[in-house]
Amino acid sequence: MGFHKNNIGKSLVTGILLGALPFLSVFLLDGLIVKAGLSQSELLAGADLRIPEEMGLYNSPAEIIFSTFIVPFIDQVFVIGLVVNNLLPKENSGRVIISGGLLYVLLHFDLGMGSLFLGMISAGLLKATGSILTPILVHTGFAIAELAILFNYPRLISALVFLV
């Protein structure tokens, strides 16, 4: 399933570093939008007026912890650890990445580019590291970035809506 004791330190460091990238890219992308003057364009104007509660986002601390830490763990262990790891054990990396991304999308019933991208990254990381810890930590990084966008950087919703 991908839980191995060998190279656990390498898997943790890789997962933490790659999991920090989505979170850090939120700050960089928002700064780039402001610096380039795009925050005043028609598409992004008024995004600061979005209030998460008015958009139907009421997240208690328990919901935030659940969606940030528990959902990525269960999701990656089941979809990537069990399904992808057992269906494609001896395939080459390219097939595992593409097939893993497609299986991830199909099992989630979500035909968005974001799910395909996350599934491909997770399958590739599992194949490259041999450990499920790395995909779990990367998925956690994406979940934290999602919360940062929804509650702190609402203008990025308009900019990133085309990817999801």
Backbone hydrogen bonds, N-H to C=O, Kabsch-Sander energy under -0.5 kcal/mol:
donor,donor_aa,acceptor,acceptor_aa,energy
4,H,2,G,-1.0
8,I,5,K,-1.0
11,S,7,N,-2.1
12,L,8,I,-2.4
13,V,9,G,-2.5
14,T,10,K,-2.5
15,G,11,S,-2.6
16,I,12,L,-2.7
17,L,13,V,-2.5
18,L,14,T,-2.7
19,G,15,G,-2.3
20,A,16,I,-1.4
21,L,17,L,-0.8
23,F,19,G,-0.7
24,L,20,A,-2.8
25,S,21,L,-2.4
26,V,22,P,-1.0
26,V,23,F,-0.5
27,F,23,F,-0.8
28,L,24,L,-2.0
29,L,25,S,-2.9
30,D,26,V,-2.2
31,G,27,F,-2.4
32,L,28,L,-2.3
33,I,29,L,-2.3
34,V,30,D,-2.3
35,K,31,G,-2.8
36,A,32,L,-2.3
37,G,34,V,-1.0
38,L,33,I,-1.6
39,S,33,I,-1.1
40,Q,37,G,-1.1
41,S,38,L,-1.6
45,A,41,S,-2.0
47,A,44,L,-1.6
49,L,46,G,-1.4
50,R,47,A,-1.4
54,E,51,I,-1.0
55,M,51,I,-1.2
56,G,53,E,-1.1
57,L,52,P,-2.7
58,Y,56,G,-0.9
59,N,57,L,-0.6
60,S,58,Y,-0.6
64,I,60,S,-2.3
65,I,61,P,-2.3
66,F,62,A,-2.5
67,S,63,E,-2.9
68,T,64,I,-1.6
69,F,65,I,-2.4
70,I,65,I,-1.0
70,I,66,F,-0.6
71,V,66,F,-2.6
73,F,69,F,-1.2
74,I,70,I,-2.6
75,D,71,V,-2.9
76,Q,72,P,-2.5
77,V,73,F,-2.4
78,F,74,I,-2.4
79,V,75,D,-2.5
80,I,75,D,-0.6
80,I,76,Q,-0.6
81,G,76,Q,-2.9
82,L,77,V,-1.3
82,L,78,F,-0.7
83,V,78,F,-2.1
84,V,79,V,-2.4
85,N,80,I,-1.7
86,N,82,L,-1.5
87,L,83,V,-2.4
88,L,84,V,-2.2
96,V,92,N,-2.1
97,I,93,S,-2.6
98,I,94,G,-2.2
99,S,95,R,-2.8
100,G,96,V,-2.6
101,G,97,I,-2.0
102,L,98,I,-2.2
103,L,99,S,-2.8
104,Y,100,G,-2.2
105,V,101,G,-2.1
106,L,102,L,-2.5
107,L,103,L,-2.7
108,H,104,Y,-1.2
109,F,105,V,-0.8
109,F,106,L,-0.6
110,D,105,V,-1.7
114,G,163,L,-0.7
116,L,112,G,-1.8
117,F,113,M,-2.8
118,L,114,G,-2.5
119,G,115,S,-2.6
120,M,116,L,-2.4
121,I,117,F,-2.5
122,S,118,L,-2.6
123,A,119,G,-2.5
124,G,120,M,-2.4
125,L,121,I,-2.6
126,L,122,S,-2.3
127,K,123,A,-2.3
128,A,124,G,-2.5
129,T,125,L,-2.8
130,G,126,L,-2.0
132,I,2,G,-2.5
136,I,132,I,-1.9
137,L,133,L,-2.4
138,V,134,T,-2.2
139,H,135,P,-2.5
140,T,136,I,-2.1
141,G,137,L,-1.9
142,F,138,V,-2.1
143,A,139,H,-2.2
144,I,140,T,-2.4
145,A,141,G,-2.2
146,E,142,F,-2.2
147,L,143,A,-2.0
148,A,144,I,-2.3
149,I,145,A,-2.3
150,L,146,E,-2.6
151,F,147,L,-2.4
152,N,148,A,-2.1
153,Y,148,A,-1.5
156,L,153,Y,-1.6
157,I,154,P,-1.2
158,S,154,P,-0.7
159,A,155,R,-1.2
160,L,156,L,-2.7
161,V,157,I,-1.2
163,L,160,L,-1.8
164,V,160,L,-0.9
